Amino acid sequence: MPIDPVCKMQVDILDAAASHDYHAETVYFCSLDCKKQFEADPDKYMRGMSDEEKIAS
Ligand SMILES: [Zn+2]
């Protein structure tokens, strides 16, 4: 299941309140508030998602 990058909740695609195309990826959100937060600073949230291993270094 995709994860809402803002609140890190798992989101069922069929239940997602909103989605957003970010580069080649579709991101799903549990609520419109999360989508708004994401759109305010998408890089911040996408960095947090994909660099989990890099945080340690
Ligand atoms: Zn959320």
N, CA, C, O and the ligand as a Tripos MOL2 file, in Angstrom:
@<TRIPOS>MOLECULE
protein
  229   227    58     0     0
PROTEIN
NO_CHARGES

@<TRIPOS>ATOM
      1 N           0.8440   -1.2060    0.0000 N.3       1 MET1
      2 CA          0.0000    0.0000    0.0000 C.3       1 MET1
      3 C           0.8760    1.2520    0.0000 C.2       1 MET1
      4 O           1.8940    1.2860    0.6900 O.2       1 MET1
      5 N           0.5060    2.2550   -0.7440 N.am      2 PRO2
      6 CA          1.2940    3.4920   -0.7270 C.3       2 PRO2
      7 C           1.2000    4.1850    0.6290 C.2       2 PRO2
      8 O           0.2460    3.9950    1.3830 O.2       2 PRO2
      9 N           2.2050    4.9810    0.9100 N.am      3 ILE3
     10 CA          2.2500    5.6950    2.1870 C.3       3 ILE3
     11 C           2.0730    7.1870    1.9350 C.2       3 ILE3
     12 O           2.7050    7.7610    1.0480 O.2       3 ILE3
     13 N           1.2230    7.7890    2.7120 N.am      4 ASP4
     14 CA          1.0600    9.2410    2.6950 C.3       4 ASP4
     15 C           2.3740    9.8520    3.1920 C.2       4 ASP4
     16 O           2.7460    9.6440    4.3470 O.2       4 ASP4
     17 N           3.0690   10.5890    2.3530 N.am      5 PRO5
     18 CA          4.4030   11.0760    2.7430 C.3       5 PRO5
     19 C           4.3540   12.1350    3.8400 C.2       5 PRO5
     20 O           5.3660   12.4120    4.4840 O.2       5 PRO5
     21 N           3.2000   12.7190    4.0510 N.am      6 VAL6
     22 CA          3.1040   13.7860    5.0560 C.3       6 VAL6
     23 C           2.9410   13.1900    6.4520 C.2       6 VAL6
     24 O           3.6880   13.5400    7.3650 O.2       6 VAL6
     25 N           1.9890   12.3080    6.6210 N.am      7 CYS7
     26 CA          1.7380   11.7570    7.9600 C.3       7 CYS7
     27 C           2.2370   10.3240    8.0900 C.2       7 CYS7
     28 O           2.1500    9.7370    9.1680 O.2       7 CYS7
     29 N           2.7680    9.7440    6.9860 N.am      8 LYS8
     30 CA          3.3580    8.4070    6.9870 C.3       8 LYS8
     31 C           2.3280    7.3100    7.2510 C.2       8 LYS8
     32 O           2.6770    6.2060    7.6690 O.2       8 LYS8
     33 N           1.0810    7.6200    7.0080 N.am      9 MET9
     34 CA          0.0410    6.6220    7.1530 C.3       9 MET9
     35 C          -0.0820    5.8300    5.8570 C.2       9 MET9
     36 O           0.1080    6.3780    4.7720 O.2       9 MET9
     37 N          -0.3980    4.5550    5.9660 N.am     10 GLN10
     38 CA         -0.6730    3.7870    4.7580 C.3      10 GLN10
     39 C          -2.0300    4.2050    4.2070 C.2      10 GLN10
     40 O          -3.0060    4.3420    4.9450 O.2      10 GLN10
     41 N          -2.0680    4.4030    2.8970 N.am     11 VAL11
     42 CA         -3.2950    4.8720    2.2680 C.3      11 VAL11
     43 C          -3.7230    3.8650    1.2110 C.2      11 VAL11
     44 O          -2.9650    3.5440    0.2960 O.2      11 VAL11
     45 N          -4.9230    3.3850    1.3480 N.am     12 ASP12
     46 CA         -5.4960    2.5360    0.3110 C.3      12 ASP12
     47 C          -5.8100    3.4170   -0.8960 C.2      12 ASP12
     48 O          -6.4710    4.4470   -0.7630 O.2      12 ASP12
     49 N          -5.3410    3.0160   -2.0550 N.am     13 ILE13
     50 CA         -5.5690    3.8350   -3.2550 C.3      13 ILE13
     51 C          -7.0560    4.1100   -3.4590 C.2      13 ILE13
     52 O          -7.4470    5.2050   -3.8610 O.2      13 ILE13
     53 N          -7.8710    3.1100   -3.1780 N.am     14 LEU14
     54 CA         -9.3140    3.2830   -3.3810 C.3      14 LEU14
     55 C          -9.9250    4.2280   -2.3560 C.2      14 LEU14
     56 O         -10.9880    4.8030   -2.5890 O.2      14 LEU14
     57 N          -9.2590    4.3840   -1.2340 N.am     15 ASP15
     58 CA         -9.7690    5.2220   -0.1440 C.3      15 ASP15
     59 C          -9.0980    6.5760   -0.0750 C.2      15 ASP15
     60 O          -9.4970    7.4230    0.7250 O.2      15 ASP15
     61 N          -8.0870    6.7970   -0.8990 N.am     16 ALA16
     62 CA         -7.2970    8.0220   -0.7860 C.3      16 ALA16
     63 C          -8.1730    9.2520   -0.9840 C.2      16 ALA16
     64 O          -9.0080    9.2990   -1.8880 O.2      16 ALA16
     65 N          -7.9690   10.2360   -0.1320 N.am     17 ALA17
     66 CA         -8.7380   11.4750   -0.2350 C.3      17 ALA17
     67 C          -8.2440   12.3250   -1.3880 C.2      17 ALA17
     68 O          -8.9930   13.1220   -1.9540 O.2      17 ALA17
     69 N          -6.9620   12.1460   -1.7330 N.am     18 ALA18
     70 CA         -6.3820   12.9790   -2.7780 C.3      18 ALA18
     71 C          -5.1460   12.2970   -3.3250 C.2      18 ALA18
     72 O          -4.5570   11.4340   -2.6740 O.2      18 ALA18
     73 N          -4.7610   12.6880   -4.5180 N.am     19 SER19
     74 CA         -3.5030   12.2030   -5.0650 C.3      19 SER19
     75 C          -2.8310   13.3470   -5.8060 C.2      19 SER19
     76 O          -3.4470   14.3630   -6.1290 O.2      19 SER19
     77 N          -1.5520   13.1440   -6.0600 N.am     20 HIS20
     78 CA         -0.7820   14.2110   -6.6780 C.3      20 HIS20
     79 C           0.3010   13.5540   -7.5270 C.2      20 HIS20
     80 O           0.9890   12.6460   -7.0610 O.2      20 HIS20
     81 N           0.4550   14.0020   -8.7560 N.am     21 ASP21
     82 CA          1.5230   13.4680   -9.5920 C.3      21 ASP21
     83 C           2.7840   14.2660   -9.3510 C.2      21 ASP21
     84 O           2.8560   15.4610   -9.6360 O.2      21 ASP21
     85 N           3.7620   13.5840   -8.8250 N.am     22 TYR22
     86 CA          5.0230   14.2340   -8.5200 C.3      22 TYR22
     87 C           6.0870   13.5700   -9.3670 C.2      22 TYR22
     88 O           6.4320   12.4130   -9.1290 O.2      22 TYR22
     89 N           6.6170   14.2860  -10.3580 N.am     23 HIS23
     90 CA          7.5160   13.7060  -11.3400 C.3      23 HIS23
     91 C           6.8480   12.4530  -11.9070 C.2      23 HIS23
     92 O           5.7280   12.5470  -12.4090 O.2      23 HIS23
     93 N           7.4780   11.3070  -11.8480 N.am     24 ALA24
     94 CA          6.8810   10.1230  -12.4620 C.3      24 ALA24
     95 C           6.0220    9.3350  -11.4830 C.2      24 ALA24
     96 O           5.4560    8.3050  -11.8490 O.2      24 ALA24
     97 N           5.9170    9.8060  -10.2440 N.am     25 GLU25
     98 CA          5.2260    9.0370   -9.2260 C.3      25 GLU25
     99 C           3.8860    9.6490   -8.8600 C.2      25 GLU25
    100 O           3.7270   10.8700   -8.8520 O.2      25 GLU25
    101 N           2.9330    8.7930   -8.5590 N.am     26 THR26
    102 CA          1.6830    9.2860   -8.0090 C.3      26 THR26
    103 C           1.7250    9.0860   -6.4980 C.2      26 THR26
    104 O           1.9950    7.9940   -5.9990 O.2      26 THR26
    105 N           1.4530   10.1680   -5.7930 N.am     27 VAL27
    106 CA          1.4870   10.1410   -4.3410 C.3      27 VAL27
    107 C           0.0460   10.2230   -3.8440 C.2      27 VAL27
    108 O          -0.7620   10.9810   -4.3800 O.2      27 VAL27
    109 N          -0.2630    9.4420   -2.8220 N.am     28 TYR28
    110 CA         -1.6310    9.4130   -2.2860 C.3      28 TYR28
    111 C          -1.6580    9.9790   -0.8760 C.2      28 TYR28
    112 O          -0.7040    9.8480   -0.1100 O.2      28 TYR28
    113 N          -2.7780   10.6130   -0.5600 N.am     29 PHE29
    114 CA         -2.9270   11.2660    0.7470 C.3      29 PHE29
    115 C          -4.1840   10.7910    1.4500 C.2      29 PHE29
    116 O          -5.1860   10.4530    0.8210 O.2      29 PHE29
    117 N          -4.1020   10.7760    2.7780 N.am     30 CYS30
    118 CA         -5.2640   10.3700    3.5720 C.3      30 CYS30
    119 C          -6.2770   11.4960    3.6470 C.2      30 CYS30
    120 O          -7.4600   11.2470    3.8790 O.2      30 CYS30
    121 N          -5.8330   12.7280    3.4540 N.am     31 SER31
    122 CA         -6.7390   13.8590    3.5820 C.3      31 SER31
    123 C          -6.2740   15.0080    2.6960 C.2      31 SER31
    124 O          -5.1280   15.0390    2.2470 O.2      31 SER31
    125 N          -7.1690   15.9380    2.4540 N.am     32 LEU32
    126 CA         -6.7990   17.1030    1.6500 C.3      32 LEU32
    127 C          -5.7860   17.9710    2.3840 C.2      32 LEU32
    128 O          -4.9720   18.6450    1.7520 O.2      32 LEU32
    129 N          -5.8300   17.9610    3.6960 N.am     33 ASP33
    130 CA         -4.8440   18.7190    4.4670 C.3      33 ASP33
    131 C          -3.4310   18.2100    4.2020 C.2      33 ASP33
    132 O          -2.4950   18.9940    4.0480 O.2      33 ASP33
    133 N          -3.2920   16.8990    4.1520 N.am     34 CYS34
    134 CA         -1.9690   16.3410    3.8710 C.3      34 CYS34
    135 C          -1.5250   16.7310    2.4650 C.2      34 CYS34
    136 O          -0.3530   17.0390    2.2470 O.2      34 CYS34
    137 N          -2.4420   16.7200    1.5250 N.am     35 LYS35
    138 CA         -2.0730   17.1140    0.1700 C.3      35 LYS35
    139 C          -1.5990   18.5660    0.1410 C.2      35 LYS35
    140 O          -0.6180   18.8990   -0.5240 O.2      35 LYS35
    141 N          -2.3020   19.4140    0.8650 N.am     36 LYS36
    142 CA         -1.9170   20.8310    0.8980 C.3      36 LYS36
    143 C          -0.5300   21.0010    1.4930 C.2      36 LYS36
    144 O           0.2860   21.7700    0.9850 O.2      36 LYS36
    145 N          -0.2710   20.2830    2.5650 N.am     37 GLN37
    146 CA          1.0580   20.3730    3.1730 C.3      37 GLN37
    147 C           2.1250   19.8870    2.2150 C.2      37 GLN37
    148 O           3.1970   20.4830    2.1090 O.2      37 GLN37
    149 N           1.8300   18.8040    1.5190 N.am     38 PHE38
    150 CA          2.7890   18.2650    0.5590 C.3      38 PHE38
    151 C           3.0640   19.2730   -0.5470 C.2      38 PHE38
    152 O           4.2170   19.5060   -0.9100 O.2      38 PHE38
    153 N           2.0100   19.8670   -1.0790 N.am     39 GLU39
    154 CA          2.1800   20.7950   -2.1950 C.3      39 GLU39
    155 C           2.9340   22.0530   -1.7810 C.2      39 GLU39
    156 O           3.5370   22.7200   -2.6220 O.2      39 GLU39
    157 N           2.9050   22.3770   -0.5030 N.am     40 ALA40
    158 CA          3.6480   23.5400   -0.0320 C.3      40 ALA40
    159 C           5.1550   23.3020   -0.1000 C.2      40 ALA40
    160 O           5.9320   24.2390   -0.2790 O.2      40 ALA40
    161 N           5.5610   22.0330    0.0450 N.am     41 ASP41
    162 CA          6.9970   21.7290    0.0430 C.3      41 ASP41
    163 C           7.2310   20.2650   -0.3440 C.2      41 ASP41
    164 O           7.6990   19.4760    0.4760 O.2      41 ASP41
    165 N           6.9080   19.9000   -1.5890 N.am     42 PRO42
    166 CA          6.9750   18.4850   -1.9720 C.3      42 PRO42
    167 C           8.3540   17.8700   -1.8190 C.2      42 PRO42
    168 O           8.4710   16.7060   -1.4360 O.2      42 PRO42
    169 N           9.3930   18.6270   -2.1080 N.am     43 ASP43
    170 CA         10.7390   18.0570   -2.0180 C.3      43 ASP43
    171 C          11.0600   17.5740   -0.6190 C.2      43 ASP43
    172 O          11.6810   16.5280   -0.4310 O.2      43 ASP43
    173 N          10.6310   18.3440    0.3470 N.am     44 LYS44
    174 CA         10.8930   17.9800    1.7320 C.3      44 LYS44
    175 C          10.3070   16.5980    2.0490 C.2      44 LYS44
    176 O          10.9600   15.7630    2.6750 O.2      44 LYS44
    177 N           9.0670   16.3760    1.6060 N.am     45 TYR45
    178 CA          8.4220   15.1040    1.9360 C.3      45 TYR45
    179 C           8.9620   13.9680    1.0950 C.2      45 TYR45
    180 O           9.1260   12.8570    1.6010 O.2      45 TYR45
    181 N           9.2420   14.2110   -0.1680 N.am     46 MET46
    182 CA          9.7550   13.1340   -1.0050 C.3      46 MET46
    183 C          11.1660   12.7550   -0.5890 C.2      46 MET46
    184 O          11.5430   11.5860   -0.6710 O.2      46 MET46
    185 N          11.9370   13.7140   -0.1510 N.am     47 ARG47
    186 CA         13.2740   13.4120    0.3370 C.3      47 ARG47
    187 C          13.1740   12.5000    1.5490 C.2      47 ARG47
    188 O          13.9210   11.5300    1.6710 O.2      47 ARG47
    189 N          12.2700   12.8110    2.4210 N.am     48 GLY48
    190 CA         12.0760   12.0000    3.6190 C.3      48 GLY48
    191 C          11.6710   10.5720    3.2920 C.2      48 GLY48
    192 O          12.0280    9.6370    4.0090 O.2      48 GLY48
    193 N          10.9160   10.4090    2.1970 N.am     49 MET49
    194 CA         10.4570    9.0800    1.8250 C.3      49 MET49
    195 C          11.5790    8.2280    1.2590 C.2      49 MET49
    196 O          11.7170    7.0620    1.6290 O.2      49 MET49
    197 N          12.3820    8.7930    0.3660 N.am     50 SER50
    198 CA         13.2860    7.9600   -0.4140 C.3      50 SER50
    199 C          14.6760    7.8520    0.2000 C.2      50 SER50
    200 O          15.4670    7.0050   -0.2140 O.2      50 SER50
    201 N          14.9790    8.6770    1.1600 N.am     51 ASP51
    202 CA         16.3390    8.6930    1.7020 C.3      51 ASP51
    203 C          16.4100    8.1020    3.1020 C.2      51 ASP51
    204 O          17.2520    8.4970    3.9080 O.2      51 ASP51
    205 N          15.5550    7.1860    3.3760 N.am     52 GLU52
    206 CA         15.5320    6.6160    4.7290 C.3      52 GLU52
    207 C          16.9100    6.1340    5.1510 C.2      52 GLU52
    208 O          17.3300    6.3450    6.2890 O.2      52 GLU52
    209 N          17.6080    5.4860    4.2330 N.am     53 GLU53
    210 CA         18.9190    4.9430    4.5920 C.3      53 GLU53
    211 C          19.9720    6.0370    4.7480 C.2      53 GLU53
    212 O          20.9340    5.8900    5.5010 O.2      53 GLU53
    213 N          19.7720    7.1260    4.0300 N.am     54 LYS54
    214 CA         20.7840    8.1820    4.0640 C.3      54 LYS54
    215 C          20.7080    9.0180    5.3370 C.2      54 LYS54
    216 O          21.6680    9.7030    5.6890 O.2      54 LYS54
    217 N          19.5960    8.9670    6.0120 N.am     55 ILE55
    218 CA         19.4350    9.7740    7.2190 C.3      55 ILE55
    219 C          20.5080    9.4180    8.2390 C.2      55 ILE55
    220 O          20.9900   10.2760    8.9790 O.2      55 ILE55
    221 N          20.8730    8.1430    8.2660 N.am     56 ALA56
    222 CA         21.8560    7.6890    9.2450 C.3      56 ALA56
    223 C          23.2510    8.2490    8.9770 C.2      56 ALA56
    224 O          24.0440    8.4060    9.9050 O.2      56 ALA56
    225 N          23.5480    8.5430    7.7370 N.am     57 SER57
    226 CA         24.9330    8.9220    7.4080 C.3      57 SER57
    227 C          25.2040   10.4010    7.6240 C.2      57 SER57
    228 O          26.3210   10.8640    7.3910 O.2      57 SER57
    229 ZN         -2.0750   12.0420    5.8110 Zn       58 ZN58
@<TRIPOS>BOND
     1     1     2 1
     2     2     3 1
     3     3     4 2
     4     3     5 am
     5     5     6 1
     6     6     7 1
     7     7     8 2
     8     7     9 am
     9     9    10 1
    10    10    11 1
    11    11    12 2
    12    11    13 am
    13    13    14 1
    14    14    15 1
    15    15    16 2
    16    15    17 am
    17    17    18 1
    18    18    19 1
    19    19    20 2
    20    19    21 am
    21    21    22 1
    22    22    23 1
    23    23    24 2
    24    23    25 am
    25    25    26 1
    26    26    27 1
    27    27    28 2
    28    27    29 am
    29    29    30 1
    30    30    31 1
    31    31    32 2
    32    31    33 am
    33    33    34 1
    34    34    35 1
    35    35    36 2
    36    35    37 am
    37    37    38 1
    38    38    39 1
    39    39    40 2
    40    39    41 am
    41    41    42 1
    42    42    43 1
    43    43    44 2
    44    43    45 am
    45    45    46 1
    46    46    47 1
    47    47    48 2
    48    47    49 am
    49    49    50 1
    50    50    51 1
    51    51    52 2
    52    51    53 am
    53    53    54 1
    54    54    55 1
    55    55    56 2
    56    55    57 am
    57    57    58 1
    58    58    59 1
    59    59    60 2
    60    59    61 am
    61    61    62 1
    62    62    63 1
    63    63    64 2
    64    63    65 am
    65    65    66 1
    66    66    67 1
    67    67    68 2
    68    67    69 am
    69    69    70 1
    70    70    71 1
    71    71    72 2
    72    71    73 am
    73    73    74 1
    74    74    75 1
    75    75    76 2
    76    75    77 am
    77    77    78 1
    78    78    79 1
    79    79    80 2
    80    79    81 am
    81    81    82 1
    82    82    83 1
    83    83    84 2
    84    83    85 am
    85    85    86 1
    86    86    87 1
    87    87    88 2
    88    87    89 am
    89    89    90 1
    90    90    91 1
    91    91    92 2
    92    91    93 am
    93    93    94 1
    94    94    95 1
    95    95    96 2
    96    95    97 am
    97    97    98 1
    98    98    99 1
    99    99   100 2
   100    99   101 am
   101   101   102 1
   102   102   103 1
   103   103   104 2
   104   103   105 am
   105   105   106 1
   106   106   107 1
   107   107   108 2
   108   107   109 am
   109   109   110 1
   110   110   111 1
   111   111   112 2
   112   111   113 am
   113   113   114 1
   114   114   115 1
   115   115   116 2
   116   115   117 am
   117   117   118 1
   118   118   119 1
   119   119   120 2
   120   119   121 am
   121   121   122 1
   122   122   123 1
   123   123   124 2
   124   123   125 am
   125   125   126 1
   126   126   127 1
   127   127   128 2
   128   127   129 am
   129   129   130 1
   130   130   131 1
   131   131   132 2
   132   131   133 am
   133   133   134 1
   134   134   135 1
   135   135   136 2
   136   135   137 am
   137   137   138 1
   138   138   139 1
   139   139   140 2
   140   139   141 am
   141   141   142 1
   142   142   143 1
   143   143   144 2
   144   143   145 am
   145   145   146 1
   146   146   147 1
   147   147   148 2
   148   147   149 am
   149   149   150 1
   150   150   151 1
   151   151   152 2
   152   151   153 am
   153   153   154 1
   154   154   155 1
   155   155   156 2
   156   155   157 am
   157   157   158 1
   158   158   159 1
   159   159   160 2
   160   159   161 am
   161   161   162 1
   162   162   163 1
   163   163   164 2
   164   163   165 am
   165   165   166 1
   166   166   167 1
   167   167   168 2
   168   167   169 am
   169   169   170 1
   170   170   171 1
   171   171   172 2
   172   171   173 am
   173   173   174 1
   174   174   175 1
   175   175   176 2
   176   175   177 am
   177   177   178 1
   178   178   179 1
   179   179   180 2
   180   179   181 am
   181   181   182 1
   182   182   183 1
   183   183   184 2
   184   183   185 am
   185   185   186 1
   186   186   187 1
   187   187   188 2
   188   187   189 am
   189   189   190 1
   190   190   191 1
   191   191   192 2
   192   191   193 am
   193   193   194 1
   194   194   195 1
   195   195   196 2
   196   195   197 am
   197   197   198 1
   198   198   199 1
   199   199   200 2
   200   199   201 am
   201   201   202 1
   202   202   203 1
   203   203   204 2
   204   203   205 am
   205   205   206 1
   206   206   207 1
   207   207   208 2
   208   207   209 am
   209   209   210 1
   210   210   211 1
   211   211   212 2
   212   211   213 am
   213   213   214 1
   214   214   215 1
   215   215   216 2
   216   215   217 am
   217   217   218 1
   218   218   219 1
   219   219   220 2
   220   219   221 am
   221   221   222 1
   222   222   223 1
   223   223   224 2
   224   223   225 am
   225   225   226 1
   226   226   227 1
   227   227   228 2
@<TRIPOS>SUBSTRUCTURE
     1 MET1         2 RESIDUE 1 A MET
     2 PRO2         6 RESIDUE 1 A PRO
     3 ILE3        10 RESIDUE 1 A ILE
     4 ASP4        14 RESIDUE 1 A ASP
     5 PRO5        18 RESIDUE 1 A PRO
     6 VAL6        22 RESIDUE 1 A VAL
     7 CYS7        26 RESIDUE 1 A CYS
     8 LYS8        30 RESIDUE 1 A LYS
     9 MET9        34 RESIDUE 1 A MET
    10 GLN10       38 RESIDUE 1 A GLN
    11 VAL11       42 RESIDUE 1 A VAL
    12 ASP12       46 RESIDUE 1 A ASP
    13 ILE13       50 RESIDUE 1 A ILE
    14 LEU14       54 RESIDUE 1 A LEU
    15 ASP15       58 RESIDUE 1 A ASP
    16 ALA16       62 RESIDUE 1 A ALA
    17 ALA17       66 RESIDUE 1 A ALA
    18 ALA18       70 RESIDUE 1 A ALA
    19 SER19       74 RESIDUE 1 A SER
    20 HIS20       78 RESIDUE 1 A HIS
    21 ASP21       82 RESIDUE 1 A ASP
    22 TYR22       86 RESIDUE 1 A TYR
    23 HIS23       90 RESIDUE 1 A HIS
    24 ALA24       94 RESIDUE 1 A ALA
    25 GLU25       98 RESIDUE 1 A GLU
    26 THR26      102 RESIDUE 1 A THR
    27 VAL27      106 RESIDUE 1 A VAL
    28 TYR28      110 RESIDUE 1 A TYR
    29 PHE29      114 RESIDUE 1 A PHE
    30 CYS30      118 RESIDUE 1 A CYS
    31 SER31      122 RESIDUE 1 A SER
    32 LEU32      126 RESIDUE 1 A LEU
    33 ASP33      130 RESIDUE 1 A ASP
    34 CYS34      134 RESIDUE 1 A CYS
    35 LYS35      138 RESIDUE 1 A LYS
    36 LYS36      142 RESIDUE 1 A LYS
    37 GLN37      146 RESIDUE 1 A GLN
    38 PHE38      150 RESIDUE 1 A PHE
    39 GLU39      154 RESIDUE 1 A GLU
    40 ALA40      158 RESIDUE 1 A ALA
    41 ASP41      162 RESIDUE 1 A ASP
    42 PRO42      166 RESIDUE 1 A PRO
    43 ASP43      170 RESIDUE 1 A ASP
    44 LYS44      174 RESIDUE 1 A LYS
    45 TYR45      178 RESIDUE 1 A TYR
    46 MET46      182 RESIDUE 1 A MET
    47 ARG47      186 RESIDUE 1 A ARG
    48 GLY48      190 RESIDUE 1 A GLY
    49 MET49      194 RESIDUE 1 A MET
    50 SER50      198 RESIDUE 1 A SER
    51 ASP51      202 RESIDUE 1 A ASP
    52 GLU52      206 RESIDUE 1 A GLU
    53 GLU53      210 RESIDUE 1 A GLU
    54 LYS54      214 RESIDUE 1 A LYS
    55 ILE55      218 RESIDUE 1 A ILE
    56 ALA56      222 RESIDUE 1 A ALA
    57 SER57      226 RESIDUE 1 A SER
    58 ZN58       229 GROUP 0 **** ****
